[in-house]
């Protein structure tokens, strides 16, 4: 083993990576394993996953256990050498890996343990860049799905991409992104679920549940506090346990409970000075002990920094070698176990957790095969389109939407709306059928996190199909010409874009001349509509001059059709903001992004105690700031009324009921949001919290009574000393609203003192 360890480390130093630790161990290590046992009780599906994992673990050799813990990148040296930031010279991916994939982990054929074929990400089955990328269906961005506030929609989208993953030969999908939008400039916010722990956790959890309904593993990531990309590989997110448990960690906890993922991916960054992937408190205390997580913790690609500290702190699988400096969980881990520096029991625990994930999801029992011909791309495109339509947020409308049938001439400007719709960049990039219609324009970086990619479902073509008007497009690069064209139109639609991507943070503004183009068009024609395709909030210096603003996010494979259907009124917009749009950077807890434009020496310290658990709208409430558009905001083409609000406490549990009525003239969906305000003695970090919601589709004149159960953790504060949740006795105010800053009927309810364990379960005697 010592020879193997030294050989591997020397190979890394030379930049010529070995294919796999598993073949190396087989070549230089112990004799071949014994033949498979005659009886295989672990294949009995009537047994629970824990029992099956224990039965199988007893049959495994040390070498076989180690094989399950060492992950390899699924792409060859050519791509890595082009990137230039990975020492990939000479790297050859394992022959069994799926080409241009995220990762591969060897199974144990002798015992029927399948290989792990791993694919990015939560928006669809992604492909690494290359000459022939995998073409699959792209969901709208994670923020768009969160903006639907529709649990069933999140599940359906997850089930769809999970099916495509299975039929593409993958049994691990690196999805489940739930990092809170503490930093609205975070380049990966588009992958996530917004700023509120309840909304983000539940919506992402439903997507995970949908993915795993295909008998494959989904991850939950990036654990934890990976809330900005600047210096993400080394910066330290500093926050107290109380504030963390009431914010980012609570979002992960909800997603874990709803989705029951087989794996959790630890993050790149440090947390309170310690790397997330060797953070004993995060991995062992919070995740495994307090929350009872039975699956395995895999590292992000390049987030492993050691063997002994990482293994003992709770990391179970090193991922994506050679992104890391060394194969820490190959020969070095074997040496550490043999010397007693990593206990044998810990090695067993690591392997058992991988086995549990395979058993609990069904991935062990149902093998994956590449069956691309069985993918129903037409049906899956409809799933994506429905998600996009339900997640678009109508931010402003002064009577110009839906587009009038009488409009004879519509001018469309900018955003390459004649070619397609924008997607976010980085590891989650899904390549769609029809190719990248803007490839010839060389937008953005040529390689990771680029290239900038569009899906060829063009809004202009869709508008021509859905209206009788003459639709004229101009790229808007000549502002004077664009303004002249705008003057000649009945209606002007300007497409503003903001490309965001992994590894880089973004300014809160539109790309290129987007703001100037909107200003010019609106000055020329008062009937100007803005359609935004962004990765998160943007500032809007032109807002007062426009008649309508539609936030379309990154709308996915059939996004152009979805945009046109919302604009023309074929469907009423029903999305609500999952995060706050600020007026200016001065309103943020950190107006200047930590580490931006600075070297990360010494380590960039990010102080999340500034806002603590008061993330997003809670910060705005606490500071008495008026946002540009509030969390939960969104307009429809109809009107809704709330009546009969009641708050009931039974057996110490709060539930809220009300009747929602469509008082308008169009069928539409509404999202009644329940907010709770606590008495001052409760010690909340902000005046109010989201405590629940429902989404209700109603015809004109129709009404429906809904009941919303309230999770006690949304009413409680976390007590680090007692490691429990505590609701303080007192009078609480319950309100229903259409947004965090638009509350309607209110009722008061008296709650008794109550305590709950770290999982949110009521403790006996209270």
PEPE-V167958 format. One record per pair of residues at least 6 apart in sequence whose C-alpha atoms are under 8 Angstrom apart, sorted by the first residue. I is the first residue (numbers start at 1). J is the second residue. If there is no record, write none. Layout:
# PEPE-V167958
i;j
I;J
I;J
This chain:
# PEPE-V167958
i;j
1;25
1;28
1;29
1;331
1;334
1;335
2;331
2;335
4;24
4;25
4;28
4;331
5;330
5;331
5;332
8;17
8;18
8;326
8;327
8;331
9;326
9;327
11;17
11;18
12;87
12;325
12;326
15;87
15;88
15;89
15;90
16;88
16;89
16;90
16;91
17;88
17;89
17;90
17;91
17;92
17;322
18;91
18;92
19;91
19;92
19;93
19;94
20;72
20;94
21;67
21;70
21;327
21;330
21;331
22;63
22;66
22;67
22;106
22;330
25;63
25;331
26;32
26;63
33;61
35;110
36;110
36;111
41;52
41;55
42;51
42;52
42;53
42;55
42;56
43;52
43;365
44;52
48;360
49;356
49;357
49;359
49;360
50;356
52;356
52;359
53;352
53;353
53;355
53;356
53;359
54;352
56;111
57;348
57;351
57;352
64;108
65;347
65;348
65;351
66;329
66;330
66;333
66;334
66;347
66;351
67;105
67;106
67;107
67;108
67;330
68;105
68;106
68;107
68;317
68;351
68;354
69;105
69;316
69;317
69;318
69;329
69;330
69;350
69;351
70;105
70;106
70;317
70;318
70;319
70;321
70;327
70;329
70;330
71;103
71;104
71;105
71;106
71;317
71;318
71;319
71;320
71;321
72;93
72;94
72;103
72;104
72;105
72;319
72;320
72;321
72;322
73;93
73;101
73;102
73;103
73;104
73;319
73;320
73;321
73;322
73;323
74;93
74;94
74;97
74;98
74;99
74;100
74;101
74;102
74;103
74;104
74;320
75;92
75;93
75;99
75;100
75;101
75;102
75;103
75;128
76;91
76;92
76;93
76;100
77;88
77;89
77;90
77;91
77;92
77;93
79;129
79;130
80;86
80;87
80;88
80;89
81;87
81;88
81;89
82;447
83;447
83;448
86;322
86;323
87;322
87;323
88;322
94;104
97;103
97;104
97;117
98;104
98;117
98;169
100;127
100;128
100;129
100;130
100;133
100;134
101;118
101;119
101;120
101;126
101;127
101;128
102;118
102;119
102;120
102;127
102;128
102;320
103;117
103;118
103;119
103;319
103;320
104;115
104;116
104;117
104;118
104;320
105;115
105;116
105;117
106;114
106;115
106;116
107;113
107;114
107;115
107;116
108;114
108;115
113;364
114;364
114;367
116;170
116;171
116;172
117;169
117;170
117;171
117;172
118;170
118;171
118;172
118;173
118;174
119;125
119;126
119;127
119;165
119;170
119;172
119;173
119;174
120;126
120;127
120;173
120;174
120;175
120;427
120;428
121;173
121;174
121;175
121;427
121;428
121;429
122;142
122;158
122;161
122;173
122;174
122;175
122;176
122;177
122;191
122;428
123;138
123;139
123;140
123;141
123;142
123;161
123;175
123;191
123;428
123;429
123;430
124;136
124;137
124;138
124;139
124;161
124;164
124;428
124;430
125;136
125;137
125;138
125;161
125;164
125;165
125;173
125;430
126;134
126;136
126;427
126;428
126;429
126;430
126;431
127;133
127;134
127;135
127;427
127;429
127;430
127;431
128;427
129;447
133;431
134;431
135;430
135;431
135;432
135;433
136;164
136;377
136;430
136;431
136;432
136;433
137;161
137;377
137;380
137;381
137;384
137;430
137;431
137;432
137;433
137;556
137;557
138;384
138;430
138;431
138;432
138;556
138;557
139;157
139;161
139;383
139;384
139;385
139;387
139;388
139;555
139;556
139;557
140;384
140;387
140;388
140;553
140;554
140;555
140;556
140;557
140;559
141;190
141;191
141;192
141;423
141;424
141;535
141;553
141;554
141;555
141;556
142;177
142;190
142;191
142;192
142;193
143;189
143;190
143;191
143;192
143;193
143;194
143;535
143;536
143;553
143;578
144;190
144;387
144;388
144;391
144;392
144;552
144;553
144;554
144;555
145;153
145;154
145;193
145;203
145;387
145;388
145;390
145;391
146;154
146;193
146;194
146;199
146;200
146;203
146;204
146;391
146;578
147;390
147;391
147;392
147;393
147;575
147;576
147;577
147;578
148;387
148;390
148;391
148;392
148;574
148;575
148;576
149;199
149;203
149;391
149;575
149;576
149;671
149;694
149;695
150;203
150;694
150;695
151;202
151;203
151;206
152;206
153;387
154;203
154;204
154;206
154;207
154;210
154;387
155;206
155;207
155;208
155;209
155;210
155;211
156;207
156;210
156;383
157;207
157;210
157;383
157;384
157;387
158;206
158;207
158;208
158;209
158;210
158;211
159;207
159;209
159;210
159;211
159;212
159;213
159;214
160;210
160;211
160;380
160;383
161;211
162;173
162;210
162;211
162;212
162;213
162;214
162;216
163;211
163;214
164;375
165;171
165;173
166;214
166;216
166;368
166;369
166;370
167;368
167;369
167;370
167;371
167;372
167;374
167;375
168;369
168;370
168;371
168;372
169;368
169;369
169;370
169;371
170;216
170;368
170;369
171;215
171;216
171;217
171;363
171;368
172;216
172;217
172;218
172;219
173;211
173;216
173;217
173;218
173;219
174;218
174;219
174;220
175;208
175;218
175;219
175;220
175;221
176;204
176;205
176;207
176;208
176;218
176;219
176;220
176;221
177;191
177;192
177;193
177;204
177;220
177;221
177;222
178;192
178;193
178;194
178;200
178;201
178;204
178;220
178;221
178;222
178;251
178;252
178;255
179;189
179;192
179;193
179;194
179;221
179;222
179;223
179;224
179;225
179;226
179;227
179;248
179;251
179;252
180;192
180;193
180;194
180;195
180;196
180;197
180;200
180;225
180;227
180;247
180;248
180;251
181;189
181;192
181;193
181;194
181;195
181;227
181;579
181;615
181;616
182;195
182;227
182;615
182;616
183;227
183;228
184;508
184;536
184;537
185;228
185;505
185;506
185;507
185;508
185;536
185;537
186;227
186;228
186;229
186;504
186;505
186;506
187;228
187;229
187;500
187;501
187;502
187;503
187;504
187;505
187;506
187;535
188;228
188;229
188;500
188;501
188;502
188;503
188;505
188;535
189;535
189;536
190;424
190;500
190;535
190;536
190;553
190;554
191;428
192;200
193;199
193;200
193;201
193;203
193;204
193;578
194;200
194;578
194;579
195;578
195;579
195;580
195;615
195;616
196;247
196;251
196;578
196;579
196;615
196;616
196;690
197;247
197;248
197;250
197;251
197;252
197;254
198;250
198;251
198;254
198;690
198;691
198;692
198;714
199;578
200;251
200;255
201;250
201;251
201;252
201;253
201;254
201;255
201;256
202;251
202;254
202;255
202;258
203;255
204;255
204;259
205;254
205;255
205;256
205;257
205;258
205;259
205;260
206;255
206;258
206;259
207;259
208;218
208;219
208;220
208;259
208;260
208;261
209;258
209;259
209;260
209;261
211;217
211;218
212;218
212;261
212;361
213;361
215;361
215;362
215;363
215;366
216;358
216;361
216;362
216;363
217;261
217;262
217;263
217;357
217;358
217;361
217;363
218;261
218;262
218;263
219;261
219;262
219;263
219;264
219;265
220;252
220;255
220;256
220;261
220;263
220;264
220;265
221;264
221;265
221;266
221;267
222;264
222;265
222;266
222;267
222;300
223;252
223;264
223;265
223;266
223;267
223;276
224;248
224;249
224;266
224;267
224;271
224;276
224;282
225;237
225;248
225;267
225;269
225;271
226;232
226;237
226;267
226;268
226;269
228;505
229;502
229;503
229;504
229;505
230;503
230;504
230;505
230;594
230;595
230;596
231;595
231;600
231;604
232;268
232;269
232;503
233;268
233;269
233;270
233;303
234;268
234;269
234;270
234;275
234;600
234;603
234;604
235;269
235;270
235;600
235;603
235;604
235;605
235;606
236;269
236;270
236;271
236;272
236;273
236;274
236;275
236;603
236;604
236;605
236;606
237;269
237;270
237;271
237;272
237;273
237;605
237;606
237;607
237;608
238;271
238;272
238;273
238;605
238;606
238;607
238;608
238;609
239;271
239;272
239;607
239;608
239;609
239;612
240;609
240;612
241;720
242;717
242;718
242;719
242;720
243;609
243;612
243;613
244;250
244;612
244;613
245;718
246;613
246;717
246;718
247;612
247;613
247;614
247;615
253;291
261;295
261;357
262;294
262;295
262;296
262;356
262;357
262;358
262;360
262;361
263;295
263;296
263;297
263;298
263;357
264;295
264;296
264;297
264;298
265;297
265;298
265;299
265;300
266;276
266;277
266;297
266;298
266;299
266;300
266;303
267;276
267;277
267;299
267;300
267;303
268;275
268;276
268;277
268;300
268;302
268;303
269;275
269;276
270;276
271;279
276;282
277;283
277;299
277;303
277;304
277;305
277;310
277;313
277;314
277;315
278;304
278;305
278;306
278;309
278;310
278;311
278;312
278;313
278;314
278;315
279;310
279;313
279;314
280;312
280;313
280;314
281;313
283;297
283;313
283;314
283;315
284;313
284;314
287;293
288;294
290;758
290;759
291;758
291;759
294;353
294;356
294;357
295;353
295;354
295;356
295;357
296;315
296;316
296;317
296;350
296;353
296;354
296;357
297;314
297;315
297;316
297;317
298;315
298;316
298;317
298;318
298;319
299;315
299;317
299;318
299;319
300;319
300;320
301;319
301;320
301;321
301;323
301;324
302;319
302;320
302;321
302;322
302;323
302;324
302;325
303;324
304;310
304;318
304;319
304;324
304;328
305;324
305;325
305;328
306;328
307;328
307;329
307;332
307;333
307;336
308;333
308;336
308;341
308;342
311;342
311;346
312;342
312;346
315;350
316;350
316;351
316;353
317;329
317;350
318;327
318;328
318;329
321;327
333;342
336;342
337;343
337;344
337;347
338;344
357;363
358;364
359;365
381;557
381;558
382;558
384;556
384;557
384;558
385;555
385;556
385;557
385;558
385;559
385;561
385;562
386;562
388;552
388;555
388;556
388;559
388;562
389;562
389;563
389;565
389;566
389;571
389;573
389;574
390;573
390;574
390;575
391;552
391;573
391;574
391;575
391;576
392;550
392;551
392;552
392;553
392;573
392;574
392;575
392;576
393;550
393;551
393;552
393;573
393;574
393;575
393;576
393;577
393;633
393;634
393;635
394;548
394;549
394;550
394;551
394;573
394;574
394;575
394;634
394;635
394;636
395;548
395;549
395;550
395;551
395;629
395;633
395;634
395;635
396;547
396;548
396;549
396;550
396;635
397;547
397;548
397;549
397;635
398;547
398;548
399;547
400;527
400;529
400;547
400;548
401;548
401;567
401;568
401;569
401;637
402;566
402;567
402;568
402;569
402;637
403;567
403;568
403;569
404;568
405;467
405;468
405;469
407;469
407;490
407;491
408;468
408;469
408;470
408;490
409;469
409;470
409;471
409;472
409;488
409;489
409;490
409;491
410;469
410;470
410;471
410;472
410;489
410;490
410;491
410;492
410;493
411;471
411;472
411;473
411;474
411;485
411;486
411;489
411;491
411;492
411;493
412;460
412;471
412;472
412;473
412;474
412;492
412;493
412;494
412;495
413;473
413;474
413;475
413;476
413;482
413;492
413;493
413;494
413;495
414;474
414;475
414;476
414;477
414;494
414;495
414;496
414;514
414;517
415;475
415;494
415;495
415;496
415;497
416;438
416;475
416;495
417;458
417;459
417;460
417;473
417;495
418;458
418;459
418;460
418;461
418;473
419;437
419;438
419;454
419;456
419;457
419;458
419;459
419;460
420;437
420;454
420;455
420;456
420;457
420;458
420;459
420;560
421;454
421;455
421;456
421;457
421;458
421;459
421;533
421;554
421;555
421;556
421;559
421;560
422;452
422;453
422;454
422;455
422;497
422;499
422;533
422;554
422;555
422;556
423;429
423;452
423;453
423;454
423;455
423;499
423;554
423;555
423;556
424;452
424;453
424;499
424;500
424;501
424;535
424;554
425;448
425;449
425;450
425;451
425;452
425;453
425;499
425;500
425;501
425;502
426;448
426;449
426;450
426;501
426;502
426;503
427;449
427;502
431;453
431;455
432;455
432;557
433;455
434;455
434;456
435;455
435;456
436;453
436;454
436;455
436;456
437;453
437;454
437;455
437;456
438;452
438;453
438;454
439;451
439;452
439;453
442;451
442;452
443;451
443;452
444;450
444;451
444;452
445;451
445;452
449;501
449;502
449;503
450;501
452;499
455;556
455;557
455;558
455;559
456;557
457;557
457;558
457;559
457;560
457;561
458;559
458;560
458;561
459;559
459;560
459;561
459;563
459;564
460;471
460;473
460;560
462;560
462;561
462;564
463;471
463;561
463;564
464;470
464;471
466;564
466;565
466;568
467;568
474;482
476;482
476;517
477;513
477;517
479;516
479;517
479;520
480;520
482;517
482;520
482;521
483;520
483;521
483;523
483;524
484;524
486;492
486;521
486;524
486;525
487;524
487;525
489;525
490;527
491;525
491;527
491;528
491;529
492;521
492;525
492;527
492;528
492;529
493;528
493;529
493;530
493;531
494;517
494;518
494;521
494;528
494;529
494;530
494;531
495;514
495;530
495;531
495;532
495;533
496;510
496;511
496;514
496;515
496;518
496;530
496;531
496;532
496;533
496;534
497;510
497;511
497;514
497;532
497;533
497;534
498;509
498;510
498;511
498;533
498;534
498;535
499;511
499;534
499;535
500;506
500;534
500;535
507;538
508;537
508;538
508;539
509;515
509;538
509;539
509;540
510;534
510;538
515;540
515;541
515;542
518;530
518;542
519;542
519;545
521;528
522;528
522;545
522;546
523;545
526;545
526;546
526;547
527;546
527;547
528;546
528;547
528;548
529;546
529;547
529;548
529;549
529;550
530;546
530;548
530;549
530;550
531;549
531;550
531;551
531;552
532;549
532;550
532;551
532;552
532;553
533;551
533;552
533;553
533;554
533;555
534;551
534;552
534;553
534;554
535;553
535;554
536;553
537;579
537;580
537;581
537;582
538;581
538;582
539;581
539;582
539;583
539;584
540;583
552;563
555;562
565;571
566;572
566;573
569;637
571;668
572;636
572;637
572;638
572;666
572;667
572;668
572;669
573;635
573;636
573;637
573;668
573;669
574;634
574;635
574;636
574;668
574;669
574;670
574;671
575;634
575;635
576;631
576;632
576;633
576;634
576;635
576;671
577;630
577;631
577;632
577;633
577;634
578;631
578;632
579;616
579;617
579;630
579;631
579;632
580;616
580;617
580;627
580;628
580;629
580;630
580;631
581;627
581;628
581;629
581;630
581;631
582;588
582;627
582;628
582;629
583;626
583;627
583;628
585;591
585;592
587;620
587;625
589;610
589;611
589;619
594;604
594;605
594;606
595;604
611;619
612;685
613;685
614;622
614;685
614;686
616;631
617;630
617;631
617;740
618;685
618;686
618;687
618;688
618;689
619;686
620;626
620;627
621;686
621;687
621;688
622;685
622;686
622;687
630;739
630;740
630;741
631;739
631;740
631;741
632;673
632;738
632;739
632;740
633;738
633;739
633;740
634;738
634;739
636;668
636;669
637;666
637;668
638;662
638;663
638;664
638;665
638;666
638;667
638;668
639;662
639;663
639;664
639;665
640;660
640;661
640;662
640;663
640;664
640;670
641;660
641;661
641;662
641;663
642;658
642;659
642;660
642;661
642;736
642;744
642;745
643;658
643;659
643;660
643;745
644;657
644;658
644;659
645;656
645;657
645;658
645;659
645;736
645;745
645;746
645;747
646;656
646;657
646;658
646;747
647;654
647;655
647;656
647;657
647;734
647;747
647;748
647;749
648;654
648;655
648;656
648;749
649;655
649;749
649;751
652;751
652;752
652;754
653;710
653;712
654;709
654;710
654;711
654;712
655;707
655;708
655;709
655;710
656;674
656;707
656;708
656;709
656;710
657;705
657;706
657;707
657;708
658;705
658;706
658;707
659;703
659;704
659;705
659;706
660;672
660;696
660;703
660;704
660;705
660;706
661;698
661;701
661;702
661;703
661;704
662;668
662;698
662;699
662;700
662;701
662;702
662;703
663;700
663;701
663;702
664;700
664;701
665;700
665;701
666;699
666;700
667;697
667;698
667;699
667;700
668;697
668;698
668;699
669;695
669;696
669;697
669;698
670;695
670;696
670;697
670;698
671;693
671;694
671;695
671;696
671;738
672;693
672;694
672;695
672;736
672;737
672;738
673;690
673;691
673;692
673;693
673;694
673;736
673;737
673;738
673;739
674;690
674;691
674;692
674;693
674;734
674;735
674;736
674;737
675;688
675;689
675;690
675;691
675;692
675;734
675;735
675;736
675;737
675;740
676;688
676;689
676;690
676;691
676;715
676;732
676;733
676;734
676;735
677;687
677;688
677;689
677;732
677;733
677;734
678;684
678;687
678;688
678;715
678;730
678;731
678;732
678;733
679;730
679;731
679;732
681;728
682;716
682;717
682;727
682;728
682;729
682;730
683;717
684;717
689;714
689;715
690;714
691;710
691;711
691;714
691;715
692;708
692;709
692;710
693;708
694;706
694;708
696;704
698;704
712;727
712;760
713;725
713;760
715;727
716;725
716;726
716;727
716;728
717;725
717;726
717;727
718;724
718;725
718;726
719;725
719;726
723;757
723;758
724;755
724;756
724;757
724;758
725;755
725;756
725;757
725;758
725;760
726;753
726;754
726;755
726;756
727;751
727;752
727;753
727;754
727;755
728;751
728;752
728;753
728;754
729;750
729;751
729;752
729;753
729;754
730;750
730;751
730;752
730;753
731;748
731;749
731;750
731;751
732;748
732;749
732;750
732;751
733;746
733;747
733;748
733;749
734;746
734;747
734;748
734;749
735;743
735;744
735;745
735;746
735;747
736;743
736;744
736;745
736;746
737;743
737;744
737;745
738;744
753;766
754;762
754;766
755;762
755;763
755;766
756;762
756;763
757;763
